[in-house]
Every structure is written in C-alpha cells, then in structure tokens.
Amino acid sequence: MINFTFYTPTRVLFGVGRIKEVGSEIKKSNVKKVLLVAGGGSIKKNGVYDTVIASLQEQGIDWVELWGVVPNPVLSKVMEGISLAKESGVDGVLAVGGGSVIDTAKAIASGIYLDDVWASFLGKEKIKQALPLFVVLTISATGSECNGNFVITNEETKQKLGNHSPLVYPKVSIIDPSVQRTLPWNQTANGACDALSHIMESYFSGGGNETTLYVDEALTKAIIDATDKLMLNEDDLEARANLAWAATLALNGVSAAQLKGDWASHDIEHAISALHPEVAHGAGLAVVFPAWITHVWKENEPTFRRWARNVWDTDDVLTAVERLKSTYKRWGLPISLRELNLEKSEIPAIAQNATQLGKLGTVKELAQEDVEKILEIAY
C-alpha cells in the first residue's frame, strides 16, 4: 500500500452554455480585474472570447489581455505576462484556451510574487503565494484545468521543465465540450494521446489490484472509444463530452491515487520539444510512449501484462504495444521519430537534455544510455 493525498479544490462547471457564468464565478472571489491569457486567436473565431467578455462586463469585472501563447509555452511570454500583471494591478488571472495557456497563466499567477520565476522550476525558490486563477477550457488534453501542474520552456537554456504548487489550482474551471467541435483534428488526436499518456504514467507503476488500476483501465477505454467516434463525426457532442471529462480525470489525482507514477516518457518528450518546439506534445508522446513500454515492460511484468489483457485483449505485451501504435496511426498521429522529422544523429543530444537533472522514472530508472535506447526504438 502507498500513502497518498487526494486534493481537488477546483470547482468545475461542465456543460453546454456554461462559459457565460465565468464573470459571476470570478466575482464570487472578490476579484476586480483579471489578466486574460490567450493563444493565437481561435477563441475569437469560435465565439468563446465574445461570451467571456460579455460575462466580465455584465459583472463589472475589468480586464487586460495577454495574447500569443504558443503550443509549447515559453518563459519569455510568462515574463511578459508578469510585467503586464504588475503594471495593470490585476488581482486575478483568467486563462481562456488549452493547456499551454493555462500553464502560462499558472506561471504568471505564481511568478508575480517570485524574485525569479524560473528558479521555482529548478527548485531554488518556493512558491508561497499566487493570484487566484480561473479557466475557460477550449482544448481537452493536459488536465491543467484541474491540477496544480504546469510546464514551461526556457528558450535560452533549451530546458522544458515542470512545476507544481497547490496554490495554482484553478478556483473555477469551465468546460463546455461544444466549443471543441471546431478544433482541427490533429489537436483532438494530440489531446487524446496526452490524456492516455497521463493515465499510463501512473498505471504502469502499480501492482496488485489497486482500485485505481480499474479506474485507469476504464478511462483508457473511454478515451479510445470517444476518439474513435469523433473520427467518424467530429460534431458528436456526447463523444466530445466523454473525451473532455476523461481528459480531466486523467490528471486531477483520480488516475494516480495509490500509484507512484513514472513520468519518464513525459520527460523524454519534453526534451524533444525543448529542442524542437514545432513538435506538439501529444505527437511526441505518441512516438515515445510505445518505445518506452518496449524497453521497460519486463521491470513490472504483471502490470504490463494486465494492461495488455484488460485494455488490448491480448496476453502479449508487445502485441498490445503494436495495437496502441495502430490506434495512434489510425488517429493520424506519428509513431516514429522519423515522422517528426528528427535525425537519428540527434538522439544523444535529446537523451542528454532529458537526463541533465538526473535519472528518470520509477518503473526503471533511466540513465542517458537508456534514453538513447528508447529513442533508437522510436526511430
């Protein structure tokens, strides 16, 4: 048995038409002015921005806007947001977008009180305070709408690192699956892969018959089923709703309770996209995770065989890996480093980047040479 703490303070408003409630939810926290953080402008095309602004105006909440968050969010945008937040005197942060926008907002909300926000990613400065954070989710993938995690890339040092604080859990997150019907298919597929990866990172560190393993198997099947249905009809609202809720549950503590977690595949993908920001996180995980399983599965053979049997209907782990890869390929995701346009000669540099702060993982501790072997399998 593993001791754990289950903590989910975020209030989730789920369903069609609920974005219009964002102003009243912010007002309940006595926030008068927010920094609205957004990406490239898709929220203006799908009507989300207009709904959010109307709700803020209705409740008398002032705002300033920070645009331009990129899919692999960067430190320079965080620094820009911190400066804007300080200059404007905001007392809250509102993220309207997907995981990159939310992660940037978390870094700003905590970074406004830090001497050096990047030092907190390196463990050299502790987050002790943060502005209240509110979320309107437009892409289901990272689970950032319901946890205290955030990942940022330092463009200068080529480091993509994660951070965590209970102080940056969103106060309120609004999830309206209907607004995700306008997403390009690759974003839906990348999001599904990211959510599956969150589940697997926890699942494979388990053993025995932990309740969470059963939950994770069900969530895995729900994500695959919903994504397959969306391939046939991207307007399927029930499938959108199921994918959105499963992606939230994949990283809000539910899928990880009782389990140590591994997270090596995420660390390896972070190294790839730190050096190649054009690589979407979900696409990178689709390449890395099957290779990681192939390399480490004998370290916890009973749990990997259980996954193969209960999810993929086979007793052979490597057959299950091929079925996972076939699923990703069916969704249009890459399954090799070549498909990401990476050269084999880059493998040592990626592995070095991934292990620069030490060994990775818990199922099997991975040194640089292990990461190189995984990347060679993935090539």
C-alpha positions in Angstrom: 0.0 0.0 0.0 1.2 3.5 -0.8 0.1 6.5 1.2 -1.4 9.4 -0.8 -3.1 12.7 -0.5 -6.1 13.3 -2.7 -6.7 17.0 -3.3 -9.1 18.5 -5.8 -10.1 22.1 -4.8 -11.1 23.2 -8.3 -14.8 23.9 -8.9 -15.7 22.5 -12.3 -18.7 23.8 -14.3 -19.2 21.3 -17.1 -21.7 21.5 -20.0 -23.0 23.4 -22.9 -23.5 27.2 -22.4 -21.7 27.4 -19.1 -18.9 29.8 -20.3 -21.3 32.7 -19.7 -21.0 32.0 -15.9 -17.4 32.9 -15.8 -18.0 36.5 -14.7 -20.2 35.6 -11.8 -17.7 32.9 -10.6 -14.8 35.4 -10.7 -17.0 37.9 -8.8 -17.6 35.4 -6.0 -13.9 35.5 -5.3 -14.0 39.3 -5.0 -11.6 39.7 -7.9 -12.0 43.1 -9.6 -9.5 42.9 -12.5 -8.1 40.0 -14.3 -5.3 39.3 -16.7 -6.9 37.4 -19.6 -4.3 35.0 -21.1 -5.0 33.5 -24.6 -3.3 31.9 -27.5 -3.4 32.7 -31.2 -6.9 34.0 -31.7 -9.1 30.9 -32.2 -11.3 31.9 -29.3 -12.4 34.9 -31.3 -13.4 32.7 -34.2 -15.5 30.2 -32.2 -17.3 32.8 -30.1 -15.7 32.0 -26.8 -14.0 35.3 -26.5 -17.2 37.3 -27.0 -19.0 35.2 -24.4 -16.2 35.7 -21.9 -16.0 39.4 -22.4 -19.8 39.8 -22.2 -19.8 37.9 -18.9 -17.0 40.0 -17.4 -18.7 43.3 -18.5 -22.0 42.1 -17.0 -20.4 41.5 -13.6 -18.4 44.8 -13.7 -15.0 43.0 -13.9 -12.2 44.8 -15.6 -9.5 43.1 -17.6 -6.3 43.4 -19.6 -5.3 40.9 -22.3 -2.1 38.9 -23.0 -2.1 37.1 -26.4 0.3 34.9 -28.2 0.8 31.9 -26.0 2.3 29.1 -28.2 1.6 25.4 -28.1 4.9 24.7 -26.2 4.6 27.7 -23.8 7.8 29.7 -23.3 9.4 31.6 -20.4 9.5 34.9 -22.4 5.7 35.0 -22.6 5.5 34.3 -18.9 7.8 37.2 -18.2 5.8 39.5 -20.4 2.6 38.4 -18.5 4.2 39.1 -15.1 5.2 42.6 -16.2 1.7 43.3 -17.6 0.1 41.9 -14.5 2.2 44.1 -12.2 1.7 47.3 -14.4 -2.0 46.8 -14.6 -2.7 46.0 -11.0 -4.7 42.8 -11.6 -5.9 40.7 -8.7 -6.7 37.6 -10.7 -5.7 35.6 -13.8 -8.2 34.2 -16.4 -6.9 31.5 -18.8 -9.0 31.1 -21.9 -7.6 28.3 -24.0 -5.9 24.9 -23.6 -3.1 23.5 -21.5 -0.4 25.9 -22.8 -2.5 28.9 -22.0 -3.4 27.5 -18.6 0.3 26.6 -17.8 1.4 30.1 -18.8 -1.3 31.6 -16.6 -0.2 29.5 -13.6 3.4 30.6 -14.1 2.3 34.2 -14.2 -0.1 33.9 -11.2 2.7 32.5 -9.1 5.6 34.3 -10.7 4.3 37.7 -9.9 5.3 37.0 -6.3 8.7 35.5 -7.0 12.1 37.1 -7.4 12.9 34.7 -10.2 10.1 32.6 -11.7 12.5 30.2 -13.4 14.2 29.5 -10.1 11.0 27.9 -8.9 11.2 25.4 -11.8 14.7 24.5 -10.7 13.7 24.1 -7.1 15.7 27.1 -6.0 12.7 29.3 -5.0 9.5 28.2 -3.4 6.0 29.3 -4.5 4.4 30.8 -1.4 1.7 32.9 -3.0 -0.3 33.1 -6.2 -3.1 35.2 -7.7 -6.4 33.4 -8.0 -6.7 31.6 -11.3 -9.8 30.9 -13.4 -10.1 28.8 -16.5 -12.3 28.5 -19.6 -11.1 25.4 -21.3 -11.1 25.1 -25.1 -8.9 22.0 -25.7 -9.1 18.9 -23.6 -5.6 17.3 -23.2 -3.3 18.3 -20.4 -5.7 18.2 -17.4 -4.2 21.5 -16.3 -7.7 22.8 -15.7 -8.0 20.7 -12.6 -4.5 20.3 -11.1 -1.5 22.3 -9.8 0.9 21.3 -12.5 2.5 23.5 -15.2 5.2 23.1 -17.8 7.3 25.9 -19.4 10.2 26.0 -21.9 13.2 28.3 -21.2 14.1 29.2 -24.8 17.6 30.4 -23.8 18.7 27.2 -21.9 16.6 24.8 -24.0 15.0 23.3 -20.9 11.4 22.3 -20.7 10.6 21.7 -17.1 7.5 21.1 -15.0 6.5 22.8 -11.8 3.8 22.2 -9.2 2.1 24.1 -6.4 -1.3 23.6 -4.7 -1.6 27.4 -4.8 -2.1 27.4 -8.6 -5.1 25.0 -8.7 -7.7 27.0 -10.6 -10.5 28.3 -8.4 -13.0 27.5 -11.1 -12.7 25.7 -14.5 -15.4 25.9 -17.1 -15.5 23.0 -19.6 -18.0 23.4 -22.5 -17.4 20.4 -24.8 -19.4 22.0 -27.6 -16.7 24.7 -28.3 -14.2 21.9 -29.0 -16.1 20.8 -32.1 -14.3 23.4 -34.2 -10.8 22.1 -33.3 -8.6 20.8 -36.1 -8.5 17.0 -36.0 -4.8 16.9 -35.1 -5.5 18.8 -31.9 -8.2 16.4 -30.9 -5.9 13.5 -31.5 -3.0 15.0 -29.8 -5.2 15.7 -26.8 -6.4 12.2 -26.6 -2.9 10.9 -26.7 -1.8 13.2 -24.0 -4.7 12.1 -21.7 -3.9 8.4 -22.4 -0.2 9.1 -21.6 -1.2 10.7 -18.2 -3.1 7.5 -17.3 -0.3 5.2 -18.4 2.4 7.2 -16.5 0.6 6.3 -13.3 -0.8 2.9 -14.2 2.4 1.1 -15.1 3.9 2.0 -11.7 1.2 0.0 -10.0 0.8 -3.6 -8.9 -1.7 -6.0 -7.4 -5.4 -5.0 -7.6 -5.4 -1.3 -6.6 -8.8 0.3 -7.2 -7.1 3.0 -9.3 -5.9 0.4 -11.9 -9.5 -0.5 -12.6 -10.4 3.2 -12.9 -7.5 3.8 -15.2 -8.5 0.9 -17.5 -12.0 2.3 -17.7 -10.7 5.8 -18.5 -8.4 4.4 -21.2 -11.2 2.6 -22.9 -13.4 5.7 -22.6 -10.8 7.9 -24.3 -10.2 5.4 -27.1 -14.0 4.9 -27.7 -14.7 8.7 -27.7 -11.8 9.5 -30.0 -12.8 6.7 -32.5 -16.4 8.1 -32.5 -15.0 11.6 -33.2 -13.1 10.3 -36.2 -16.4 9.4 -37.7 -18.2 12.5 -36.6 -16.3 15.5 -35.2 -19.6 17.1 -34.2 -20.6 14.2 -31.9 -21.3 16.1 -28.7 -21.6 13.1 -26.5 -18.2 11.8 -27.6 -16.8 15.3 -27.1 -18.2 15.4 -23.6 -16.8 11.9 -22.7 -13.3 12.8 -24.1 -13.3 16.1 -22.2 -14.3 14.7 -18.9 -11.9 11.7 -19.2 -9.0 14.0 -20.0 -9.7 16.0 -16.9 -9.9 12.9 -14.7 -6.7 11.6 -16.3 -4.6 14.2 -14.4 -6.6 15.6 -11.4 -5.4 12.9 -8.9 -8.0 10.3 -9.7 -5.8 8.3 -12.1 -2.8 8.5 -9.8 -4.1 7.8 -6.3 -2.3 4.7 -4.8 0.4 4.8 -7.5 3.9 6.2 -7.6 3.9 7.3 -11.2 6.8 7.2 -13.6 6.8 10.2 -15.9 9.9 9.3 -17.8 8.1 9.3 -21.2 6.9 12.9 -20.5 10.5 13.9 -19.6 11.8 12.4 -22.8 9.1 14.2 -24.8 9.9 17.5 -23.0 13.5 17.1 -24.2 12.3 16.6 -27.8 10.0 19.6 -27.9 12.5 21.8 -26.0 14.9 21.3 -28.9 12.1 21.1 -31.5 9.3 23.4 -30.4 7.4 22.6 -33.5 6.7 19.1 -32.1 3.3 19.0 -30.5 3.4 17.4 -27.0 0.8 14.8 -27.8 2.5 13.9 -31.1 5.8 13.5 -29.3 4.2 11.2 -26.6 2.7 9.0 -29.4 6.2 8.3 -30.5 7.9 8.0 -27.2 5.5 6.0 -25.0 5.3 2.8 -27.1 9.1 2.7 -27.3 9.4 3.3 -23.5 7.0 0.3 -22.9 9.0 -1.9 -25.2 12.2 -1.0 -23.2 10.9 -1.4 -19.7 7.9 -3.7 -19.5 9.8 -6.6 -18.0 10.6 -4.5 -14.9 6.9 -4.7 -13.8 5.7 -7.6 -16.0 2.5 -8.4 -14.1 1.1 -4.9 -14.5 2.1 -4.6 -18.2 0.5 -8.0 -18.9 -2.6 -6.8 -17.1 -2.8 -3.7 -19.3 -2.3 -5.8 -22.4 -5.1 -8.2 -21.4 -7.6 -5.7 -19.9 -7.2 -2.9 -22.5 -6.0 -4.6 -25.7 -7.4 -8.2 -25.3 -4.0 -10.0 -25.6 -1.6 -11.6 -23.1 1.4 -10.4 -25.1 2.7 -7.0 -24.1 4.5 -6.3 -27.4 1.3 -7.2 -29.3 -0.5 -4.7 -27.1 2.2 -2.1 -28.0 1.5 -2.6 -31.7 -2.2 -2.2 -31.1 -1.5 1.0 -29.2 0.6 2.2 -32.2 -2.1 1.2 -34.6 -4.6 3.3 -32.7 -2.3 6.3 -32.8 -1.7 5.7 -36.5 -5.5 5.4 -37.1 -5.9 8.8 -35.4 -3.3 10.3 -37.7 -0.5 10.6 -35.1 3.2 9.9 -35.8 4.6 6.8 -34.3 8.3 7.3 -35.1 11.0 10.0 -34.7 11.3 10.0 -38.5 7.7 11.2 -38.8 8.6 14.1 -36.5 11.4 14.9 -39.0 14.1 14.2 -36.5 17.5 12.9 -37.5 19.0 9.8 -35.8 22.1 11.8 -35.1 20.1 14.0 -32.7 19.4 11.1 -30.3 22.4 11.7 -28.0 21.6 15.4 -27.6 17.9 14.6 -26.8 18.9 12.0 -24.3 21.4 14.3 -22.7 18.8 17.1 -22.4 16.3 14.6 -20.9 18.7 13.5 -18.2 20.5 16.7 -17.4 18.9 16.9 -13.9 19.4 13.2 -13.2 17.9 9.8 -13.9 14.3 9.5 -15.0 11.4 7.2 -14.0 10.5 4.8 -11.3 9.4 1.6 -13.1 13.0 1.5 -14.3 15.5 4.3 -13.5 16.8 5.6 -16.9 20.2 7.0 -17.4 21.2 8.7 -20.6 22.2 5.4 -22.3 18.7 4.0 -21.5 17.0 7.1 -23.0 19.2 6.7 -26.1 18.0 3.0 -26.5 14.3 4.1 -26.2 14.8 6.8 -28.8 16.5 4.3 -31.1 13.5 2.0 -30.7 11.3 5.0 -31.5 13.3 6.0 -34.6 
